[in-house]
Amino acid sequence: MKKQFETLGTNLFAAGQKIRISKNGYTQLPVSAGKEQEVLFVSTEDGCRLIPLLPDVRRIYIEVTTKCNFECITCIRSSWQDNLMHMDWETFENILRNLKELPYLESVHFGGFGEPMMHPKIFDMLRSVKELGLRVEMITNGSYLSKENINKLIDLELDILFTSLDSPEEERYNEIRQGADFQSVSQNIANLQAMKRERKVKKPELGIEFVAMKKNFYQLPKLIRMAYDLNAGHIIVSNLLPYHESMADEIVYDMDDTGCMFGKESLKTTIWAQVSNMKLRTERSCKFVKDKSFCINYQGNVSPCYALMHSYQCYIYGRKKQMHPCYLGNVNEKKLQEIWMDSGYINFRRVVNENLFPSCTDCKYQDGCSYTESNEMDCWGNSPSCAECLWARRIIACP
């Protein structure tokens, strides 16, 4: 049975209480309208915390579709039960209307777990957000980068276009990205850069994302040289999160990454690319919380991060784990500002930011522990649990 976490704060933590503080610093209950700052009062082990309630979300990820023309062996879509469909235009209009009410918002990224350029209104979507004065990015598999579409992206001044490129060689690329054609995709990327030079523009900047696994890791230096030759401004090297049992042994993040992994090519690799950790480390840091961001899926459901957008199975160091989505609200029913400033969500971000949850991945009691079977709950009582998040370990990365 598909389970999802509809609210935060009820079974996750005590969410706290909203109070107001006047501008002179004194708590006033009641207070005069217009002269106070609303804050969240949270009890902690050593006292209490006052957290300002601000609509300070800075980045939003939008999944406009779950459809894709590829069947990549690395994709989450191989283990979920979600419908394959496009976001309704009405849902997008509700998002657009809400974006105008977020004064701190800086950027919007079109991505998620589908191919954005398959949406019939993707260019209208991109243009509408650009007209708000925001930085707009998109990730694509590169197959829809026809010359006509490239010109459209240049015309609307898309800021960054990330393209997934998991191998610099045709045979390996086509093996990983089933249904894809390396020659076509690589030519499309080259055309993008050539047409920018011809039109004397710098946007969209080109970004390359590479998912490392045993099948392709040895090719990383060659891929980085290829990206450099294409004048890519961003190179992101993420690790594989296996969504299918057949890929569980393909992970490479169990090696010593402190030395020269690629010999004389190691320095270039480090300088030119943003490379994820290749080994589990103690430090944990949630990119989504740090960046003050959240995700909206194709149905308008708002989640704290990519990992909590859908229901799926994955393999953490070979162990099967069931992931349930966490939905904070739906943009068709609640305002994004209201969702962001919900007391349960604010406290969730505080707890994640302060790492107030266990680390199942390197726990000595891991063997035989039922908590590792899903993200439903951990041994500290957090629900949902972030206790095995590889994004927080900087092993998995996204733009």
C-alpha positions in Angstrom: 0.0 0.0 0.0 1.3 3.4 -1.0 2.0 5.5 2.1 2.7 9.2 2.1 3.4 11.8 4.8 0.8 14.5 4.3 1.8 16.7 7.2 4.9 17.5 9.2 4.9 18.4 12.9 2.2 15.9 14.1 4.3 12.7 14.3 7.7 14.2 13.4 8.3 16.7 16.3 6.4 19.1 18.4 6.0 21.9 15.9 6.2 24.8 18.3 3.9 27.7 18.8 3.6 30.9 16.8 4.0 34.1 18.8 4.7 37.8 18.0 7.4 40.1 19.1 7.2 43.8 18.9 9.9 45.8 17.2 11.4 47.0 20.5 12.1 43.3 21.3 9.5 42.7 24.0 7.0 39.9 23.7 3.5 41.3 23.7 0.4 39.1 23.9 -1.8 40.6 22.5 0.1 43.0 20.2 -0.8 45.9 18.0 -1.0 45.0 14.3 1.9 46.2 12.1 4.4 46.6 14.9 5.5 43.0 15.5 7.4 40.1 13.9 5.8 36.7 14.0 8.1 34.0 15.2 8.0 30.3 16.1 8.6 29.4 19.7 10.3 26.0 19.9 11.3 24.1 23.0 14.7 22.5 22.9 16.8 20.3 25.3 18.7 23.3 26.7 15.9 25.9 26.7 14.0 27.4 23.7 14.4 28.9 20.3 12.7 31.8 18.6 12.7 31.3 14.8 11.5 34.3 12.6 8.6 33.3 10.3 9.7 34.7 6.9 8.7 33.8 3.3 12.4 33.4 2.6 12.4 30.5 0.1 15.1 31.2 -2.5 15.0 28.3 -4.9 12.2 26.1 -6.3 12.5 22.9 -8.3 9.5 22.2 -10.6 8.8 18.8 -12.1 6.6 19.5 -15.1 6.3 15.9 -16.3 7.0 12.3 -15.3 7.2 11.2 -19.0 10.5 10.5 -20.7 11.6 9.2 -24.1 14.5 7.3 -22.6 14.6 4.2 -20.4 17.8 4.7 -18.5 18.9 1.9 -16.2 19.9 4.5 -13.6 16.5 6.2 -13.3 14.0 6.3 -10.4 11.2 5.6 -12.9 12.3 1.9 -13.0 11.0 1.4 -9.4 8.0 3.6 -8.9 4.3 3.3 -9.5 3.5 6.9 -10.3 1.5 7.9 -13.4 3.3 9.1 -16.4 1.8 12.4 -17.2 2.3 16.1 -17.8 1.6 18.9 -15.2 -1.8 20.6 -15.9 -1.5 24.1 -17.1 -3.9 25.2 -14.3 -1.5 23.8 -11.8 1.4 25.7 -13.4 -0.6 28.9 -13.4 -1.2 28.4 -9.6 2.6 28.0 -9.2 3.3 31.1 -11.2 0.8 33.2 -9.2 2.4 32.0 -6.0 5.9 32.8 -7.2 5.0 36.5 -7.3 4.3 36.3 -3.5 7.8 35.1 -2.6 10.0 38.2 -2.2 13.2 36.4 -1.5 12.9 33.9 -4.4 16.0 34.0 -6.7 15.8 30.9 -9.0 13.6 28.2 -10.4 14.9 24.9 -11.8 12.8 22.8 -14.2 13.7 19.2 -13.7 12.5 16.4 -11.5 12.1 12.8 -12.8 10.9 13.3 -16.3 12.1 15.0 -19.5 10.9 18.7 -19.2 11.2 19.3 -23.0 8.4 16.7 -23.6 5.9 19.1 -22.0 3.9 20.7 -24.9 4.0 24.1 -23.1 7.6 24.0 -21.7 8.6 27.2 -23.5 5.6 29.1 -22.2 6.5 27.9 -18.7 10.1 29.0 -19.0 9.2 32.4 -20.5 6.5 33.1 -17.8 9.0 32.5 -15.0 11.7 34.5 -16.8 9.3 37.4 -17.1 9.2 37.6 -13.3 12.9 38.5 -13.3 14.0 35.2 -11.8 17.0 33.0 -12.7 15.7 30.0 -14.7 17.4 26.7 -15.2 16.5 23.4 -16.8 17.9 19.9 -17.1 17.4 17.8 -20.2 18.6 14.5 -21.7 19.5 16.5 -24.8 17.4 14.6 -27.3 15.0 17.5 -27.9 17.7 20.1 -28.6 16.8 20.7 -32.3 18.1 23.9 -33.8 14.5 25.3 -33.6 14.3 24.6 -29.9 17.8 25.9 -29.3 16.9 29.2 -30.8 13.8 29.3 -28.6 15.9 28.8 -25.5 18.3 31.5 -26.6 15.5 33.9 -27.4 13.9 33.5 -23.9 17.4 33.9 -22.3 17.3 30.7 -20.3 20.1 31.1 -17.7 21.5 27.5 -17.5 20.8 24.4 -19.4 22.1 21.2 -17.8 22.5 18.1 -20.0 22.9 14.6 -18.7 25.9 12.9 -20.3 26.9 9.7 -18.6 29.7 8.7 -21.0 31.9 10.3 -23.6 31.8 7.1 -25.7 28.9 6.0 -27.8 28.7 2.3 -26.8 28.7 2.9 -23.1 26.4 5.9 -23.3 23.8 4.0 -25.3 24.0 1.1 -22.9 23.3 3.3 -19.8 20.8 5.6 -21.5 18.6 3.0 -23.2 16.6 4.5 -26.1 19.2 7.3 -26.5 21.6 8.0 -29.4 25.0 9.3 -28.4 25.8 10.8 -31.8 22.5 12.8 -31.9 22.7 14.1 -28.3 26.4 15.1 -28.5 25.7 16.9 -31.8 22.8 18.7 -30.3 25.0 19.9 -27.5 27.7 21.0 -30.0 25.0 22.8 -32.0 23.9 24.7 -28.9 27.3 26.1 -28.3 27.9 26.9 -32.0 24.6 28.7 -32.3 25.4 30.8 -29.2 28.7 31.8 -30.7 27.0 32.6 -34.0 24.4 34.8 -32.3 27.0 36.3 -30.0 25.2 35.4 -26.8 26.3 33.6 -23.6 23.0 32.2 -22.5 22.0 29.6 -21.8 25.2 28.5 -20.0 25.9 24.8 -20.6 26.1 22.5 -17.7 27.0 18.7 -17.9 25.8 16.2 -15.3 27.5 12.8 -15.0 26.3 9.9 -12.9 29.2 7.8 -11.7 29.1 4.0 -11.5 31.4 1.1 -12.2 30.4 1.1 -15.9 31.6 4.6 -16.6 33.7 5.9 -13.7 37.0 5.2 -15.5 35.8 7.4 -18.3 35.3 10.5 -16.1 38.6 12.3 -17.1 37.7 11.9 -20.8 34.1 13.1 -20.1 35.5 16.2 -18.3 37.8 17.0 -21.2 34.9 16.7 -23.5 32.8 19.0 -21.4 35.8 21.5 -21.2 36.1 21.4 -25.0 32.4 22.2 -25.3 33.0 25.2 -23.0 30.6 23.9 -20.4 30.4 26.3 -17.5 29.3 23.7 -15.0 30.3 20.0 -14.6 28.5 18.1 -11.8 29.6 14.5 -11.0 27.0 12.7 -8.9 26.9 9.1 -7.8 24.5 6.4 -8.7 21.6 5.8 -6.3 20.4 2.3 -7.4 16.7 2.0 -7.9 16.8 -1.5 -9.2 18.5 -4.6 -7.8 20.5 -5.1 -10.9 22.3 -1.8 -10.3 23.0 -2.4 -6.6 26.6 -3.5 -7.2 27.4 -0.6 -9.5 28.1 1.9 -6.8 31.6 3.4 -6.6 31.3 5.5 -3.4 33.1 3.0 -1.2 36.6 3.9 -2.3 39.4 6.1 -0.9 38.9 9.4 -2.7 41.7 11.3 -0.9 44.5 10.3 -3.3 45.0 10.5 -7.0 42.0 8.5 -8.4 43.0 9.2 -12.0 46.7 9.7 -11.8 47.9 12.7 -13.7 44.3 13.6 -14.6 43.2 13.9 -11.0 44.1 17.6 -10.6 42.1 18.6 -13.8 39.2 16.5 -12.5 39.2 18.3 -9.2 39.5 21.8 -10.7 37.1 21.5 -13.6 34.3 19.5 -12.0 32.1 19.5 -8.9 32.8 16.0 -7.8 30.6 14.3 -5.1 32.1 12.4 -2.2 33.3 8.9 -3.2 33.3 7.7 0.4 31.0 8.0 3.3 31.9 10.8 5.7 30.7 12.0 9.1 29.6 15.4 7.9 26.0 15.8 6.9 24.5 18.9 5.2 21.2 19.1 3.4 21.5 21.1 0.2 17.7 21.8 0.0 17.5 23.2 3.6 20.8 25.2 3.2 19.6 26.7 -0.1 16.2 27.4 1.3 14.5 25.4 -1.4 11.7 22.9 -2.0 10.3 20.8 -4.9 6.9 20.8 -6.6 5.9 17.6 -8.5 3.8 17.2 -11.6 0.6 17.1 -9.5 1.4 20.3 -7.6 2.5 18.5 -4.4 5.2 20.3 -2.4 8.1 18.2 -0.9 11.2 19.3 1.0 13.5 17.7 -1.5 13.9 15.4 -4.5 14.2 12.3 -2.3 10.7 12.8 -0.9 8.8 13.6 -4.1 7.7 10.1 -5.0 7.1 6.5 -3.7 9.9 4.2 -4.8 12.5 1.6 -3.8 16.2 2.1 -3.7 19.3 0.3 -2.5 21.6 1.9 0.1 24.9 0.0 0.1 23.0 -3.0 -1.2 20.2 -2.9 1.3 16.7 -2.5 -0.2 14.8 0.5 1.2 11.2 1.6 0.6 10.8 5.4 0.3 7.5 7.1 0.9 6.8 10.7 -0.3 6.4 13.6 2.1 3.8 16.1 0.9 3.6 19.4 2.8 0.7 20.7 0.8 -0.6 21.2 -2.8 -0.3 24.4 -4.7 -3.8 23.9 -6.0 -5.1 24.1 -2.4 -2.6 26.2 -0.4 -0.3 29.1 -1.1 3.4 28.3 -1.3 4.1 31.0 1.2 1.7 29.4 3.6 3.3 26.0 3.1 6.8 27.3 3.6 5.9 29.1 6.8 4.0 26.2 8.3 5.3 25.6 11.8 5.8 21.9 11.3 7.9 22.6 8.1 9.9 25.3 9.8 10.8 23.0 12.6 11.6 20.2 10.2 14.1 22.4 8.5 15.6 23.3 11.9 16.0 19.7 12.9 17.5 18.7 9.6 19.9 21.7 9.6 21.1 20.8 13.1 21.4 17.1 12.2 19.0 16.0 15.0 18.4 12.6 13.5 20.4 9.3 13.6 22.8 8.0 10.9 21.7 4.6 9.9 24.2 4.2 7.1 27.2 3.7 9.5 25.3 2.6 12.7 26.8 -0.4 14.4 23.3 -1.7 15.1 22.3 -1.6 11.5 22.2 -5.4 10.9 18.7 -6.6 11.7 17.3 -3.2 12.4 13.8 -2.8 10.9 14.1 1.0 10.8 16.4 0.8 7.8 13.7 -0.9 5.7 11.9 2.4 4.9 12.0 6.1 5.6 8.7 5.8 7.6 10.4 6.4 11.0 13.8 6.2 12.7 14.9 5.2 16.2 14.8 8.8 17.3 11.1 9.1 16.5 11.5 11.2 13.4 8.8 10.6 10.7 9.7 10.8 7.9 13.3 9.9 8.5 16.3 11.5 6.8 18.7 9.1 8.5 20.1 7.5 5.3 20.0 10.5 3.0 23.0 10.3 0.6 22.3 13.8 -0.7 23.1 15.0 2.8 26.3 13.1 2.7 27.2 14.8 -0.6 27.4 11.5 -2.3 24.4 12.2 -4.5 24.2 15.6 -6.1 21.9 17.6 -8.3 22.0 21.1 -9.9 
